[in-house]
Amino acid sequence: MTAPVRPPASGPGNQPGRPPGPLALPPEFLALARGIDWVNAGIGWLLGGAALVLVVLQFALVLASHTFSLGSIAAQDARFYVNGAMVLGAAGYTLLMNEHVRVDLFYRGAPAQHRALIDLAGILALLGPVLFLLWWSATPYVLESWAQREGAIESGALDYVYWLKGMLLAFAATLSLQAVSGAIKAWAELFGTLGPAGDAPSAGRG
């Protein structure tokens, strides 16, 4: 599974023959955005298999319980680990694919540059502060759990609670990276990009 990276529509800073504006981005920034997209697309592809694992695990638990009267607290716990990895780890992929919840009043029908402005404002004014708060509050919480190698309270449960809590930082990391990529692409849509030599505008983003 690959995630296509949408090229920008030509804008005032992107049109051939026009000098790049003072706020145009060098091509290295777009290469960084493409790299982030590639990483999050790969993570999403890998975690896509977690859904199948979760279904098989749940089916096995129900079958064992109702057919053989068997149960396993560890196997029940494993569902939360798999679900946590799938939901939290793929947050960046969800943002990349534009599958996050969006209250769309006029975004879909707006011109490309208007959408880019909305994306950039949303990343800077809304997503950015949330990510800052998440890093600030979750980091000491997760580090303390890892330092203690926190285990389960219930007997027979999976003894890797610190791994489960560590997924909070995986969530913050993938989402932060995709926010950087989204901001770069929105900025390039608004202000254009420099050519490979840094002295000519590019025709678009890859």
Solvent accessible surface area in square Angstrom, and as a share of the most:
residue,aa,sasa,rsa
1,M,132,0.59
2,T,121,0.70
3,A,14,0.11
4,P,110,0.69
5,V,37,0.21
6,R,167,0.61
7,P,85,0.53
8,P,15,0.10
9,A,52,0.40
10,S,76,0.49
11,G,4,0.04
12,P,68,0.43
13,G,10,0.10
14,N,1,0.00
15,Q,72,0.32
16,P,103,0.65
17,G,81,0.78
18,R,116,0.42
19,P,112,0.70
20,P,34,0.21
21,G,31,0.30
22,P,140,0.88
23,L,89,0.44
24,A,12,0.10
25,L,22,0.11
26,P,41,0.26
27,P,41,0.26
28,E,116,0.52
29,F,91,0.38
30,L,12,0.06
31,A,51,0.40
32,L,92,0.46
33,A,1,0.01
34,R,96,0.35
35,G,34,0.33
36,I,11,0.06
37,D,2,0.01
38,W,195,0.69
39,V,65,0.37
40,N,1,0.00
41,A,9,0.07
42,G,32,0.31
43,I,50,0.25
44,G,5,0.05
45,W,137,0.48
46,L,122,0.61
47,L,38,0.19
48,G,45,0.43
49,G,39,0.38
50,A,14,0.11
51,A,45,0.35
52,L,122,0.61
53,V,79,0.46
54,L,40,0.20
55,V,99,0.57
56,V,85,0.49
57,L,37,0.18
58,Q,69,0.31
59,F,133,0.55
60,A,48,0.37
61,L,23,0.11
62,V,67,0.38
63,L,80,0.40
64,A,28,0.22
65,S,55,0.35
66,H,152,0.68
67,T,81,0.47
68,F,126,0.53
69,S,100,0.64
70,L,114,0.57
71,G,66,0.64
72,S,48,0.31
73,I,67,0.34
74,A,33,0.26
75,A,26,0.20
76,Q,75,0.33
77,D,31,0.16
78,A,24,0.19
79,R,64,0.23
80,F,122,0.51
81,Y,31,0.12
82,V,30,0.17
83,N,63,0.32
84,G,11,0.10
85,A,28,0.21
86,M,45,0.20
87,V,88,0.51
88,L,43,0.21
89,G,10,0.10
90,A,16,0.13
91,A,13,0.10
92,G,0,0.00
93,Y,40,0.15
94,T,48,0.28
95,L,41,0.20
96,L,24,0.12
97,M,63,0.28
98,N,76,0.39
99,E,129,0.58
100,H,67,0.30
101,V,142,0.82
102,R,78,0.28
103,V,131,0.75
104,D,55,0.29
105,L,152,0.76
106,F,137,0.57
107,Y,24,0.09
108,R,197,0.72
109,G,77,0.74
110,A,15,0.12
111,P,79,0.50
112,A,25,0.20
113,Q,52,0.23
114,H,105,0.47
115,R,57,0.21
116,A,7,0.05
117,L,101,0.50
118,I,59,0.30
119,D,39,0.20
120,L,15,0.08
121,A,51,0.39
122,G,23,0.22
123,I,25,0.13
124,L,114,0.57
125,A,66,0.51
126,L,128,0.63
127,L,36,0.18
128,G,29,0.28
129,P,71,0.45
130,V,91,0.52
131,L,12,0.06
132,F,143,0.59
133,L,104,0.52
134,L,34,0.17
135,W,93,0.33
136,W,172,0.60
137,S,57,0.37
138,A,7,0.05
139,T,42,0.24
140,P,80,0.51
141,Y,103,0.39
142,V,4,0.02
143,L,104,0.52
144,E,102,0.46
145,S,4,0.02
146,W,72,0.25
147,A,87,0.67
148,Q,119,0.53
149,R,143,0.52
150,E,52,0.23
151,G,24,0.23
152,A,32,0.24
153,I,182,0.93
154,E,105,0.47
155,S,100,0.64
156,G,55,0.52
157,A,17,0.13
158,L,47,0.23
159,D,87,0.45
160,Y,109,0.41
161,V,30,0.17
162,Y,22,0.08
163,W,135,0.48
164,L,55,0.28
165,K,41,0.17
166,G,16,0.15
167,M,32,0.14
168,L,54,0.27
169,L,37,0.18
170,A,43,0.33
171,F,53,0.22
172,A,0,0.00
173,A,36,0.28
174,T,12,0.07
175,L,23,0.11
176,S,26,0.17
177,L,78,0.39
178,Q,5,0.02
179,A,8,0.06
180,V,69,0.40
181,S,0,0.00
182,G,19,0.18
183,A,21,0.16
184,I,15,0.08
185,K,35,0.15
186,A,6,0.05
187,W,78,0.27
188,A,0,0.00
189,E,12,0.06
190,L,34,0.17
191,F,69,0.29
192,G,1,0.01
193,T,0,0.00
194,L,37,0.19
195,G,2,0.02
196,P,134,0.84
197,A,85,0.66
198,G,36,0.34
199,D,108,0.56
200,A,47,0.36
201,P,25,0.16
202,S,24,0.16
203,A,70,0.54
204,G,30,0.29
205,R,22,0.08
206,G,52,0.50
